[in-house]
């Protein structure tokens, strides 16, 4: 293995269930709970793990691969971004259709990943109705309410308190610089845009800052080291935040750009001359033609962008038509969370696909079909019966517990119930709601139930199924059967059970696992 | 005057209405709009101002006093705070009664100022009903929704995804460190607390950080320079923020503390040993007894605290009673805005009080009472008549335009209408709604109206009022009168007018201006 890791670091990362809650990864101890003279009493490498006995008697086990892991950070600094100029989008903007975004996780993943990596994306075909922008924000996070309200209308107003609400051009800027915390995401949803002019513009502020760092390191340093007072004041509001135009993380990576001349109030202090020279140079960079990405928002377009990074702009427009956008704010942290969960779900589907292809190709409890064939046949039967999506999914996944349990199917065949329905339902509950997991959980009980209430049913069981019935408790008594019938998922479980029984035909042709992936993705929550 | 200020700084701060929108202080030009070789062509000091002629022909005027102003910053770093230990609150916590907070702006000001300065305050007597905590947050800002919802219940839950939802002790920590932006304020509203234990604790994280800086500058430096991965992961959420435990502003002042061992994920990189040594030292400081402020929340108490500064804690509790808090998050920027507007309103009331005492003691348009006596008598008449508060205020302030206009009352007496009703209403509209300003705006029109519709009314006018009637346009014609009667504020204006006419009695005893301050404060929005 590599060099010896520091003891407190190693112990703080002990993955055992006593140290960490497996549900959320939160630690169950305080750093001060560790003894002041903690040392490693003994350690060895075993089965790909580092096993450690600590001086206080605690034992830890760390995968060796984990010790060597590297880390890409939280994706919020320039390190995790694709810095761009307008030419990088000559072949089109990162965009998706709203309906596809809603129904296809890979589309939603692409949109959110673009916002994270390039700072923006455009959704097309978002219904051009009022307040719809809030639905877009809620599709990945939470609306941030400000003094402008839950949402704001960008159109010409008679007595505007903000340049946005006029027909004038607006130079590239970030919004709400006088707020701390600044809203980290902005959404602009176009309801109407029939006026001449009024095109939208974006500039990558991280790129502009990186150019400044290249061309004039001293000016860059000045802007990162000068807190600038941003102020907004109207009748009901008096906001102020003192923040640098270019914010760095502790490792001096660009992490935030704030740039809005309208809101810069009086800077005091000694370096005002140096600041204004640096500021003018930076502002000039943000106006370079090659940095201006200009496009037109049409009704139904919704632009989502990173307000800690991108500057946005608007050209002036004529009052020969109407221009009406609705906007709102949200935050990057929830967007990143939604994206991470989407990735996790994709990974889960990949894992299922692998199980179907690998372990699933194995023998299925003495039947003449493999486990994968059995489950695919059950799903096909459900589909052929016109079952709703969640039951097709339940049929497809009903025996997934055979893959996952600590006890495998062969243990069941050796006379021990592996409670595969419970195991499977619990595993699936990480991804699916009760409409999928309950029929899975109850599909064994449904067999015992059907044997009781339908005398003919038991006669139709396969030999293997008849055998496992005994292990599983045999037919229900009448009281059990009555209680079962009252359960919310009972009818669905019975339906799945019938497809289960039909799904043991050697050589039957069915769609493969990938056929069901979009359905499964849409059911994951 | 002092040394010559830098030209671009000076020009960027030009206060003229062409450069700055007087309604919100936002600049109307971009920094790049200024010519590249801007210089001062000429300047002189005149009447307490610096007058500047710029090389591009623009003219600016700056009060000399403004040039010398200093600035206290945005109040978010240690500079604007009172760092504390528990002994500083031996005589009690910063607290207020909820009803008083709602009705008395000075109480609200004190509470919000305490949160800003000391990091917390307690409201007592907040109705112990569900969702009330949201009302508290909305009294100064906006609720920040997170994965825990709009609000969260802190009580024992069967399958908790967070230590908060158990009966166990919780060491001092900040909340949601895995969010960026982190919620900057937290509210905890006690609905029930009959269990043994379950006391609340607060620690000033800025104080703890300042102690670390004093006692171990290298450890302090390490914590400010190490981005720490904070992670929270459950079924629907995967949040991560890489932030230092101690965040500094660009001038190296403490600006943010994040401290929550539960959420610290695996730190990678080379300085892990130094980090853990520094972290353990800092964590030990946060546990020093003299820093622990411990108190009990009782039903109806609502604790508001700065989650970027204070660590909060809870002792373990027995399940011999019920403990139920509801919490929510909000942000410091809006709290500071609300506080600033409250200060502004107090300043406006002080200004009005000064006007009543100073200029108001002067002659009132040839009447035998002063302006202040006249307005106080009108208010007293309205009060005696049982008028609603907004009309008492309108009566009190109806002639405030005489103070404020560019033309003074004496100009009116010289035959020129100073439109004092419009001027007064416009000035008042900075603070009051139309229920106050419309009767003021229309009180002159009401005289012209009453002369038309009530023949006896004109006969009762004072000689001076009869004179000004002519200057103001004389009685309305019938069409004008009919139109006036349709105006929304007409009836109120007529009522104010009648009190106006009654308010010219030499030597009459009335309450003074201070009597009306709470009423005025409650009407300000």
Interface residues (C-beta under 8 A of the other chain):
Chain A: X5 X6 X8 X9 X12 X13 X23 X24 X25 X26 X27 X28 X29 X30 X31 X32 X34 X66 X69 X70 X71 X73 X74 X76 X142 X143 X144 X145 X146 X147 X161 X162 X163 X171 X178 X179 X180 X181 X182 X184 X224 X225 X226 X227 X229 X231 X232 X233 X234 X235 X236 X237 X238 X239 X240 X241 X242 X244 X249 X250 X251 X261 X262 X263 X264 X265 X266 X267 X268 X272 X273 X275 X276 X277 X279 X280 X283 X284 X287 X331 X332 X333 X334 X336 X337 X340 X341 X344 X430 X525
Chain B: X5 X6 X8 X9 X12 X13 X23 X24 X25 X26 X27 X28 X29 X30 X31 X32 X34 X66 X69 X70 X71 X73 X74 X76 X142 X143 X144 X145 X146 X147 X161 X162 X163 X171 X178 X179 X180 X181 X182 X184 X224 X225 X226 X227 X229 X231 X232 X233 X234 X235 X236 X237 X238 X239 X240 X241 X242 X244 X249 X250 X251 X261 X262 X263 X264 X265 X266 X267 X268 X272 X273 X275 X276 X277 X279 X280 X283 X284 X287 X331 X332 X333 X334 X336 X337 X340 X341 X344 X430 X525
